[in-house]
Structure formats: C-alpha cells, structure tokens
Amino acid sequence: MRFAENLYCRFQDDEVPAMGAQLTYYLILAIFPFMIFLIALIGFTPFTTWDLLDALNKVLPQSNSQVLVDWIKNIQENRSGALLSFGIIGSLWSASSGINAIIRALNKAYDEPETRPFWKVKGLSVIVTIVLTLVIFSSLALLVFGRWLGQWIFKTFALPDFFDEVWSVAQFVIPIAIIALVFTAMYKYVPNRHLKFKEVLPGALVATIGWIVASGLFAFYVSNFANYTKTYGSLGGVIVLLTWLYISSIIVVLGGEVNATLAFDREGKNKPECKKYTHSITNAWNKVKNWRSPKRGDKGKKGAAPCAYLKHRAVASVPTGYGNAALLSDFSFAGALCSIGLQVWMRVEYKRAGMRIPALFLFAMRCSIFPCSLS
C-alpha cells in the first residue's frame, strides 16, 4: 500500500501524463522518417515491405497500419540510394529528439539534472535508435522465417517431436523477451544515474507487460466499439495512432517511475509532498472503509444518495492542498471510467438489438466527460 501511494504521488508530481504527451509529440516527428529508413533498408534485405506491415499488424491496432499503406506504396515506387541516405540521416536526427524526451522524463523521475555533455547524450540517442532498428529486424526475421528456422533446428539436432509445438510458441515469446531486454537496457543506461540491472528489472517488466496488455486492449476496443472514422473522418487512423503512442509513452515513463519509487523507498528519500499526499489519501481511505449506508431515519441524511454520502465522507476530512486536489481528481477519473463503461454497455446492448447509437451522441458524451475529468 505504501509503495502504491508513493508511486501515485510521483505519478502526479512528475506530471507523467504531460510527459507522455511531450514524448508522443517527438515520437510523431520521429516515426515517419524512421519508417522511411526501415522500408528503404528492406529493399536491400530478403524481406518485403508487406512482411514489415504484417509484423506491425500483430502489435498495432488495425487503423494504425492503414496510415502507413500509402507511405509504403510511395517508397516502393521511389526506392533509391538517395532515399536510403535521407532516411538514415532523417530518422537518426528525428529519433534522437524522441529519445531525448525519454531521457528528460527518466531524469525527472529520479530527480536528476542532466550533467552529461551534449555529444554524449546525442550519441546515446543514436545508439538507442540503432538498437531499436536491430530489434525490429530481428523480430521481423523471427516472424517471417521462424517456421523455417524451427524446421532447420529440428532436423539438424534431431530433436523430439514435441519441439515443433514448443518452437511455435517460442517464436512469439522470444520477441517479447527481446522487448523486455530493450526496456531493461534503456532504464539502466538512459538516466543520468548509476543503476544496477536488478534495480531496473521491476520497471522493465511493468513496461513490457503493460505495453502488451494496453496495446491488446486498445486494439480490441478500436476494433469492436470505437469507430473513429465516423467521428473524425479521414483523420480516424491518425487519431488512433496518436492515442496508441500516447498510451505507450505513459507506460514507458511509468516504468521509470516504478524504478525511481523503489529506489527512493530503499533510500528513505520520499518527496515531502508525497508524505503529505500519503497522509491525506490514507485518511480518505479509512473514511471509505468505515462508511455505512445512511438509513432513512438518520437525522440530516434522509433520502441522501449513497454516492453523494460516500463522496462527502471520503473528502470531508482530507486536508486542503496537494492531497485534496489529487483526491478530487481521482473521483473525476472514476467518473470518466464509469462513462466509458456505460458507453461500452450501451454499444453491446444496442448491437444485440440490431440498433445503432448516434455517433453525435457518443461524441458529445465523450466531450462532456473527458475535458473536465482528465484535466
């Protein structure tokens, strides 16, 4: 409980959603030059651009891949050495801005100022970009040639028959393990702080599992419930891509916050505002645990709504200041989650009845909830 309170406090104080938005901006600037580089480089490898697109479809929502189709066709028609050179220079320079945003976010998580020279930080950004490129190509090779590689290993080493089933699972588990290793290396070497591998493993596991689960749930939501094309028209795919990048950015920063929280807990160096917040949220939680539904005979509470009474009991004794504001934002966030659940339920029921909910109604409902709930 103490760790969760400190983590949430640092999440609020370090403005992780704002850092995620900043990181998303730089990733958008980096992703298209980076894709140009990958697709142009594929022309000099045994792979095809459609192999890359098929691999992306396994981890991205379907609407995201549609945004890249026109780019792929254009690059296929104009592949050249000059384009490859431009892709290398543009992707490395743009991606360095995205990695710099990650560096700032992780340094802020550890409360560490950036004291390394410019060339060292820029070189680190370029190295991370190259490593990500190698990871993508190795994962792509495993997805495309994994079956053939498994058969070769089976025949060469005369392995038992069940190896084929084991390998069919391993060729999807290995890319996940590679992603976990990349997160581990990034959390160790990117911040301006000396860290051990065992100190960054928790955040790497949280980021890996969180990214896979969040991407899967978001893809399921987009495919079954949300219709961004009707709401945003031709920009629907771009909106989906932005939302997915924003979620991914928050998860990356959250992994660093997990490691930083564990480090400060070991050192006993919690932020002063975290102690105040912990006291406030603990008092509120005790009020919620001791709450009982008001009876009609209770004086002054006749006919009172349980939810309103719960909010009154939970917030009444919380001190004003940072903790109170954070707690009130929690109630608003819970309201936003209830709104999402209501929308999902309405879509399921209307779909079962063969009816459609007006898109304008859903759009108005989202706009009326999220600006006031997530601000």
C-alpha angles and dihedrals in degrees: 000000000000091000092049091050093049092045092051090047092053089044089058098037095048090047094232095179090053091048088049090053091050091049090049090055092054092043090055089054089049104039100069097047087044091052090048088054093048095046093045091048091050088066088070095048134068090257128092129220089248089059087058092047091049090052091049090050088062093061105023131067110260094247091060094059090052089063089059098048096084091046091053093050092048094049092047090057094045104037112149143139091260090055090049091051091049090048092052095048096040096044095047093048095044095042089052088064090053092048090047088058089053090049091053092047094050092044089052090050090057093038088238122146118222107256100157118108120262095248092054094051092045091047090050090052092052092048091051090051091052091047091051089051091052091047092052093049093045091050090046091051091050093050095046102037099023094105093049092046091051092052091049092051090046094053097038097051097030092233123184121271096258090065090084091062092044092051093049087061096038095057088064096038094051095062089051090052089049090052090051090051091050091052090047093051092045094051090048103046105025101065119076090244135090108249136172124228093246089055094057100040095088093055092044091053092046091050094046097047093038093051094049094046095043092048091049094048092045091050089050091049093048093046097046110025116013121068105190092170092066092047101040102020115209090358092065094100092048091050090051091050092049092048093049092048090049092052091046092049093052090050092051092051091043090058089057091048090053091055092045093049091051091048094051091045090056091048094042092234104132117161114262091237089053090059090051091047092048090053092049097047092045091055091048092048091051089052091052092049092050094045119121128186112264116247122227090245094057110115113247093006102075110142092000115159112245093225093052090046091049091052090048093049093045098047103030098085098033111116117244119254134053098348094048093051092048091049093050089050087053091057090049091048089051088053090053091052090050089052091052091049090050091052092050091048092049092050092051094048094045091047090050089052092048093246134120129226111229109257090220090059093052092046091051090047092053093046092050093052111034103049092056096035104047100034 
